[in-house]
Amino acid sequence: GTLKEVDIVDTTGAGDAFIGGYIYSKAGLTNGLNKDILSPILFQLRFASWVAGAKIGGIGARTKLPDAEEVRNALGSSIDEIDHSLKNLVSDPDTMKTI
């Protein structure tokens, strides 16, 4: 999915941010994920989209790249809070519009 609301300043490094967010979520965030409630891959892709969307709000490849504290402040500290926040911030792939 894509972020529902985002201010695009500079897309430099957005792909790298997406990959980094995906790897980070796969390696560390999805360990406590309730597999009955959510697909881990969908969670990981939403998180990666959020990281890339946050990054494009600043100039350069690393300026707005969120760190762990920014993740907690923006999305929450528990896996359930992060999941809930991501569902509100990132569109579902099946609801995306094509041009």
N, C-alpha and C positions, 0 to 999 in steps of 0.2 A: 504494500500500500504506500501511499504518499501522505505527507503531513497535510492536515486539513487547512492549516493556516501557517504560512511561512513568509518571512521577508527575505528575498533573495538579494544578497549583496555581492557575493563572489562565489562561484562554483568550484574554484580551484581546490582540489583535494577532496571533493565530495565523494567520489568513488572510493578513495582510500578510507575515508571516514566510515562509509557504509560497510566495507569489508572489516575494518577494525571493530565496529560495533557488533557485527555479526559474530566475529570470532570471540570477542569478549563475552557476549551473551551466551554463546554455545559453551565456552570453557568454564564460566563461573556463575552465571545467573540462573540457568535453567535446572540446576541441581535440585532445588526445592519445588519445582513446578509440579502442580497437581495435574498429572497426565489425563485424568478423567475430565478436566474442565477445559483444557486448552492444548492445542497442538504445539509442541515445542518449536517446530520449525516456523510456524506463524508468529509465535512470540519473538523468536530470534530475528525474523525479517522486519517485524514492527520496530523492534529496538534499533536495528541497523538503520532503518529509515529515519527514526527520530534523531539518531546521532548525526547522520548526514544532513538532515534538515536543520539541526542546531548549528552545524559547522558553516553552512552557506549564509548564515546571518552575519558573518564577519569577513573582513578582508584577509586574504592569505589562506594558506593551507591549515594553520593550527590555531588561529586567533580565537575562534568560538568553539573549538573542539571541547566537548564537555568532559570534565574529570569526574571522579567518583562522588565527590561532594555535590557537584551540580546535578548529577543523576539523582541522588537522594533528594535534593531540594525540589527538583522539577517533577520527579516521577514517584518518589516515595522510597522507603527503606526496605520494605518486605517485598517478596516476589508477587504477592497478591496486589499490593498497592501499585507496583510498577506495571503489572498486567492491566489493571483497571485504568491507569493513566494512559497507557499506550492505546488501549481500545478507544479512548476519547480523543486522542491526538492524531492517530494514524488511521487513514481510511482502510476498509477491507478491500482486498484485491478485486473481489467480484462487484464492488460498487464504484470502481474507478471509471471515469469517462474517457473515451478515446477521442482523439481529434480527427 
